[in-house]
Amino acid sequence: MMSQMLQAVSANLGAYPAISLILFFVVFVGMLAMVLRMKRTHIEHMGALPLDNAEQGDVTHG
């Protein structure tokens, strides 16, 4: 009985690997396109953000 249930479930799982691979590549290509379209000044500004608080004299409590 249990083996019949597992066979029925596994027969319907064939499309999931293909769907997940396609979804991964769509997200990966979308992120790559977004990064390549960014301006260099925006990237440098975002990279300097973690350092801005220390330069302004903010005290971090840890």
One Martini backbone bead per residue (centre of mass of N, CA, C, O) as a GRO file, in nm:
protein
   62
    1MET     BB    1   0.060   0.062  -0.023
    2MET     BB    2   0.300   0.257   0.013
    3SER     BB    3   0.428   0.208  -0.269
    4GLN     BB    4   0.188   0.317  -0.432
    5MET     BB    5   0.196   0.603  -0.323
    6LEU     BB    6   0.491   0.669  -0.408
    7GLN     BB    7   0.447   0.622  -0.712
    8ALA     BB    8   0.229   0.841  -0.751
    9VAL     BB    9   0.402   1.079  -0.656
   10SER     BB   10   0.658   1.036  -0.842
   11ALA     BB   11   0.503   1.075  -1.118
   12ASN     BB   12   0.447   1.402  -1.048
   13LEU     BB   13   0.773   1.511  -1.023
   14GLY     BB   14   0.908   1.576  -1.312
   15ALA     BB   15   0.873   1.907  -1.333
   16TYR     BB   16   1.028   2.043  -1.094
   17PRO     BB   17   1.325   2.058  -1.192
   18ALA     BB   18   1.266   2.233  -1.444
   19ILE     BB   19   1.132   2.470  -1.301
   20SER     BB   20   1.368   2.541  -1.107
   21LEU     BB   21   1.579   2.595  -1.327
   22ILE     BB   22   1.429   2.821  -1.473
   23LEU     BB   23   1.398   3.007  -1.227
   24PHE     BB   24   1.695   3.043  -1.170
   25PHE     BB   25   1.776   3.169  -1.448
   26VAL     BB   26   1.585   3.410  -1.438
   27VAL     BB   27   1.701   3.538  -1.182
   28PHE     BB   28   1.998   3.550  -1.267
   29VAL     BB   29   1.960   3.723  -1.526
   30GLY     BB   30   1.814   3.959  -1.387
   31MET     BB   31   2.046   4.035  -1.192
   32LEU     BB   32   2.263   4.076  -1.405
   33ALA     BB   33   2.118   4.304  -1.557
   34MET     BB   34   2.098   4.498  -1.316
   35VAL     BB   35   2.403   4.524  -1.260
   36LEU     BB   36   2.492   4.615  -1.553
   37ARG     BB   37   2.299   4.886  -1.540
   38MET     BB   38   2.457   5.010  -1.336
   39LYS     BB   39   2.607   5.269  -1.200
   40ARG     BB   40   2.906   5.348  -1.070
   41THR     BB   41   2.810   5.562  -0.862
   42HIS     BB   42   2.603   5.380  -0.720
   43ILE     BB   43   2.799   5.160  -0.628
   44GLU     BB   44   2.985   5.348  -0.460
   45HIS     BB   45   2.766   5.451  -0.271
   46MET     BB   46   2.675   5.172  -0.157
   47GLY     BB   47   2.967   5.093  -0.055
   48ALA     BB   48   2.982   5.354   0.152
   49LEU     BB   49   2.752   5.326   0.364
   50PRO     BB   50   2.888   5.171   0.605
   51LEU     BB   51   3.092   5.430   0.650
   52ASP     BB   52   2.914   5.682   0.715
   53ASN     BB   53   2.859   5.655   1.024
   54ALA     BB   54   3.157   5.684   1.122
   55GLU     BB   55   3.198   5.976   0.997
   56GLN     BB   56   2.949   6.115   1.168
   57GLY     BB   57   2.974   5.995   1.482
   58ASP     BB   58   2.841   5.743   1.529
   59VAL     BB   59   2.728   5.528   1.780
   60THR     BB   60   2.782   5.199   1.846
   61HIS     BB   61   2.596   4.940   1.995
   62GLY     BB   62   2.737   4.615   2.124
   0.00000   0.00000   0.00000
